[in-house]
């Protein structure tokens, strides 16, 4: 079971510091009331009122706050959260410590939620009790056609890495590429690379090339460790691209290839290889430098 006590306390600390006194007084009162055998109606009403009562400014966490978050819950990275989203999670955690009750309430809340509420509920996935109960709900979030909701599950969230089987994981990564969502914010991306996903992405790249369409440079991150002679040959295409970010991605992938044919290509890209060694080029910089669409 995920221990939500420390994250719950942190959410309270952050919000008390950032909310006007009147807004904090309302939220604190609701949390205290919900802690004492709250009814479903009490929780749903408080969650629905959060935006009106506390506003939607950024939580704007410091580096120290992020360190505290990871200490409270390994992998927890509450980036780009707003105060209403944090308040909703604080209310939910206060009201429902039991996993079965929490899962039932979460389902009801998601079924009637607006976009901002859905984002909050999916951002909170790593904080909920009995995490295996929410795999189906997380899948619903990934199937949405709303990119911000999809990214609430996929980005800066340890839940998929920790709980998805390979099939669901691969589908998430594929959809991220399909909808133009960056891969680097996906936690556990390198640890969960697998041959089936690499082969699917190579097929996808070929389809894009046949249609004279671009391939995101981040795709090669998922392919590098599985690059045999055929895939190494495919990597010659981004390696000779006019776009520097594509050449960076190709060399990063080739450096991870186990096939002997990759080594001469890496050595021929001496400057990029040197920049990688010096830490100036990485998958993080590739994500940062992606072409704007």
C-alpha positions as CSV (number, residue, x, y, z in Angstrom):
1,X,0.0,0.0,0.0
2,X,1.2,3.5,-0.8
3,X,1.7,5.5,2.3
4,X,0.0,8.8,1.6
5,X,0.6,10.4,5.0
6,X,3.8,12.2,4.2
7,X,2.6,13.5,0.7
8,X,-0.7,14.6,2.4
9,X,1.3,16.6,5.0
10,X,3.5,18.1,2.3
11,X,0.5,19.2,0.2
12,X,-0.9,21.0,3.3
13,X,2.5,22.7,4.0
14,X,2.8,23.9,0.4
15,X,-0.7,25.2,0.2
16,X,-0.7,26.9,3.6
17,X,2.3,28.9,2.4
18,X,0.9,29.9,-0.9
19,X,-2.8,30.5,-0.4
20,X,-4.4,33.7,1.0
21,X,-5.4,33.2,4.6
22,X,-9.1,33.0,3.8
23,X,-8.6,30.4,1.1
24,X,-6.4,28.3,3.4
25,X,-8.9,28.6,6.3
26,X,-11.6,27.1,4.1
27,X,-9.4,24.3,2.8
28,X,-8.1,23.5,6.3
29,X,-11.6,23.4,7.6
30,X,-12.7,21.0,4.8
31,X,-9.7,18.7,5.4
32,X,-10.4,18.5,9.1
33,X,-14.1,17.7,8.5
34,X,-13.3,15.1,5.8
35,X,-10.9,13.3,8.1
36,X,-13.7,12.4,10.4
37,X,-15.8,9.9,8.6
38,X,-16.7,12.0,5.5
39,X,-19.6,11.0,3.3
40,X,-19.3,10.7,-0.4
41,X,-21.4,13.8,-0.8
42,X,-19.1,15.8,1.6
43,X,-16.0,14.9,-0.5
44,X,-17.6,15.5,-3.9
45,X,-18.9,18.9,-2.8
46,X,-15.5,20.0,-1.3
47,X,-13.6,18.8,-4.5
48,X,-16.1,20.7,-6.7
49,X,-15.7,23.9,-4.7
50,X,-11.8,23.9,-4.7
51,X,-11.3,26.0,-7.7
52,X,-13.7,28.7,-6.6
53,X,-12.3,28.8,-3.1
54,X,-8.5,28.6,-3.7
55,X,-8.0,29.8,-7.3
56,X,-5.8,28.3,-9.9
57,X,-2.4,29.9,-9.5
58,X,0.7,27.8,-9.9
59,X,2.0,26.0,-6.8
60,X,5.5,27.0,-8.0
61,X,7.6,24.6,-6.0
62,X,11.2,25.2,-5.2
63,X,14.1,22.7,-5.7
64,X,13.9,22.0,-2.0
65,X,10.2,21.2,-2.3
66,X,10.9,18.8,-5.1
67,X,13.5,17.1,-2.9
68,X,11.0,16.8,-0.1
69,X,8.4,15.3,-2.5
70,X,10.8,12.6,-3.6
71,X,11.7,11.9,0.0
72,X,8.1,11.6,0.9
73,X,7.2,9.4,-2.1
74,X,10.1,8.2,-4.3
75,X,9.5,9.3,-7.9
76,X,6.9,11.9,-7.0
77,X,7.5,14.9,-9.2
78,X,4.7,17.4,-8.9
79,X,5.7,19.7,-11.7
80,X,3.4,22.4,-13.1
81,X,0.7,21.8,-10.5
82,X,-1.8,24.5,-9.7
83,X,-3.2,25.2,-6.2
84,X,-6.7,23.9,-7.0
85,X,-5.3,20.6,-8.3
86,X,-3.1,20.2,-5.2
87,X,-6.1,21.1,-3.0
88,X,-8.3,18.5,-4.6
89,X,-5.7,15.8,-3.9
90,X,-5.3,17.0,-0.4
91,X,-9.1,16.7,0.1
92,X,-9.2,13.2,-1.4
93,X,-6.3,11.9,0.7
94,X,-7.8,13.2,3.8
95,X,-11.2,11.7,3.2
96,X,-10.4,8.2,2.0
97,X,-7.5,6.3,3.6
98,X,-9.1,2.9,2.7
99,X,-8.1,1.6,-0.8
100,X,-11.5,0.2,-1.7
101,X,-13.4,3.3,-0.7
102,X,-10.8,5.5,-2.4
103,X,-11.0,3.7,-5.7
104,X,-14.8,3.9,-5.7
105,X,-14.8,7.6,-5.0
106,X,-12.1,8.3,-7.5
107,X,-14.1,6.5,-10.2
108,X,-17.2,8.6,-9.4
109,X,-15.2,11.8,-9.4
110,X,-13.5,11.0,-12.8
111,X,-16.9,10.1,-14.4
112,X,-18.2,13.7,-13.7
113,X,-14.9,15.6,-13.8
114,X,-14.0,18.6,-16.0
115,X,-10.5,18.7,-17.6
116,X,-8.8,20.5,-14.7
117,X,-10.2,18.0,-12.3
118,X,-9.1,15.0,-14.5
119,X,-5.6,16.4,-14.6
120,X,-5.5,16.6,-10.8
121,X,-6.9,13.1,-10.3
122,X,-4.4,11.5,-12.7
123,X,-1.4,13.5,-11.4
124,X,-2.3,12.0,-8.0
125,X,-2.0,8.4,-9.1
126,X,1.3,7.7,-7.3
127,X,-0.2,8.9,-4.0
128,X,-3.2,6.7,-3.8
129,X,-3.6,3.6,-1.5
130,X,-3.5,0.2,-3.1
131,X,-2.0,1.4,-6.5
132,X,-3.0,-1.8,-8.4
133,X,-6.6,-0.7,-8.1
134,X,-6.1,2.2,-10.6
135,X,-4.5,0.5,-13.6
136,X,-7.8,0.5,-15.5
137,X,-8.5,4.2,-14.6
138,X,-4.9,5.2,-15.7
139,X,-5.6,3.4,-19.0
140,X,-8.7,5.5,-19.4
141,X,-6.6,8.6,-19.0
142,X,-4.2,7.5,-21.6
143,X,-6.9,6.8,-24.1
144,X,-8.3,10.3,-24.0
145,X,-8.0,12.7,-26.9
146,X,-7.1,15.5,-24.5
147,X,-3.3,15.8,-24.6
148,X,-3.1,17.5,-21.2
149,X,-5.0,14.7,-19.6
150,X,-2.8,12.1,-21.3
151,X,0.3,13.9,-20.1
152,X,-1.0,13.9,-16.5
153,X,-0.7,10.2,-16.6
154,X,2.4,9.8,-18.8
155,X,4.6,12.7,-17.6
156,X,6.5,13.2,-14.4
157,X,4.5,10.3,-12.9
158,X,6.0,7.1,-11.5
159,X,2.7,5.2,-11.7
160,X,3.0,3.8,-15.2
161,X,6.6,2.7,-14.7
162,X,5.8,1.0,-11.5
163,X,2.5,-0.6,-12.4
164,X,2.0,-1.1,-16.2
165,X,2.8,-4.4,-17.9
166,X,4.8,-4.1,-21.1
167,X,1.7,-4.0,-23.4
168,X,0.2,-1.0,-21.6
169,X,3.6,0.6,-21.3
170,X,4.3,0.2,-25.0
171,X,0.9,1.6,-25.9
172,X,1.6,4.7,-23.8
173,X,5.0,5.4,-25.4
174,X,3.5,4.8,-28.9
175,X,0.7,7.2,-28.3
176,X,3.1,9.8,-26.9
177,X,4.9,9.7,-30.2
178,X,1.7,9.7,-32.3
179,X,0.3,12.8,-30.5
180,X,3.6,14.7,-30.5
181,X,4.1,14.4,-26.7
182,X,7.7,14.4,-25.6
183,X,9.2,11.2,-24.2
184,X,11.8,12.6,-21.8
185,X,9.3,13.4,-19.1
186,X,8.1,9.8,-18.9
187,X,9.6,8.3,-15.8
188,X,11.5,5.0,-16.2
189,X,11.7,5.4,-20.0
190,X,15.1,3.8,-20.3
191,X,14.5,1.0,-17.8
192,X,11.4,-0.1,-19.6
193,X,12.8,-0.2,-23.2
194,X,12.0,-3.5,-24.8
195,X,12.5,-5.3,-28.2
196,X,8.8,-5.4,-29.1
197,X,8.5,-1.6,-28.7
198,X,11.7,-1.0,-30.6
199,X,10.5,-3.2,-33.5
200,X,7.1,-1.4,-33.6
201,X,8.8,2.0,-33.7
202,X,11.1,1.0,-36.5
203,X,8.0,-0.1,-38.5
204,X,6.4,3.2,-37.7
205,X,9.5,5.2,-38.8
206,X,9.5,3.3,-42.1
207,X,5.8,4.2,-42.7
208,X,6.6,7.9,-41.9
209,X,9.5,7.9,-44.3
210,X,7.4,6.3,-47.1
211,X,4.9,9.1,-46.6
212,X,7.7,11.7,-46.7
213,X,6.9,12.6,-43.1
214,X,9.3,13.4,-40.3
215,X,10.2,11.1,-37.4
216,X,10.6,12.5,-33.9
217,X,14.3,12.3,-32.9
218,X,13.3,10.9,-29.5
219,X,12.1,7.7,-31.2
220,X,15.7,6.5,-31.5
221,X,16.1,6.6,-27.8
222,X,13.8,3.5,-27.6
223,X,15.7,1.7,-30.4
224,X,19.4,2.1,-29.6
225,X,20.0,-0.9,-27.4
226,X,18.3,-3.2,-29.9
227,X,20.0,-1.7,-33.1
228,X,21.2,-4.7,-35.2
229,X,22.8,-4.3,-38.5
230,X,19.5,-3.4,-40.3
231,X,18.5,-0.8,-37.7
232,X,22.0,0.7,-37.7
233,X,21.6,1.2,-41.4
234,X,18.2,2.9,-40.7
235,X,20.1,5.3,-38.3
236,X,22.2,6.6,-41.2
237,X,19.2,8.6,-42.2
238,X,18.9,10.8,-39.1
239,X,22.7,10.8,-38.9
240,X,22.9,12.7,-42.2
241,X,19.9,15.0,-41.5
242,X,20.2,18.7,-41.9
243,X,18.8,19.1,-38.4
244,X,21.4,18.9,-35.7
245,X,19.0,17.5,-33.1
246,X,18.4,14.5,-35.4
247,X,22.1,13.9,-35.7
248,X,22.5,14.1,-32.0
249,X,19.7,11.5,-31.5
250,X,21.3,9.2,-34.1
251,X,24.7,9.2,-32.4
252,X,23.2,8.8,-28.9
253,X,21.3,5.7,-30.2
254,X,24.3,4.3,-32.1
255,X,26.4,4.5,-29.0
256,X,24.0,2.1,-27.3
257,X,23.9,-0.4,-30.2
258,X,25.5,-3.8,-29.6
259,X,26.3,-4.2,-33.3
260,X,29.9,-3.7,-34.5
261,X,28.7,-1.7,-37.5
262,X,27.6,1.1,-35.2
263,X,31.1,1.9,-34.0
264,X,32.5,3.4,-37.2
265,X,29.5,5.7,-37.5
266,X,29.9,7.0,-34.0
267,X,33.6,7.6,-34.5
268,X,32.9,9.4,-37.8
269,X,30.7,11.9,-35.8
270,X,33.6,13.0,-33.8
271,X,32.3,16.4,-32.6
272,X,28.9,15.1,-31.6
273,X,30.5,12.2,-29.8
274,X,32.9,14.5,-28.0
275,X,29.9,16.7,-27.0
276,X,28.1,13.7,-25.6
277,X,31.2,12.7,-23.6
278,X,31.4,16.2,-22.2
279,X,27.7,16.1,-21.1
280,X,26.6,18.8,-23.6
281,X,24.4,16.4,-25.6
282,X,22.0,14.0,-24.0
283,X,18.4,12.7,-24.5
284,X,17.4,15.7,-22.3
285,X,18.9,18.2,-24.7
286,X,17.3,16.3,-27.6
287,X,13.9,16.7,-26.0
288,X,14.6,20.4,-25.3
289,X,15.6,21.0,-28.9
290,X,12.8,19.1,-30.6
291,X,11.5,20.9,-33.7
292,X,8.4,23.0,-32.9
293,X,5.2,21.6,-34.5
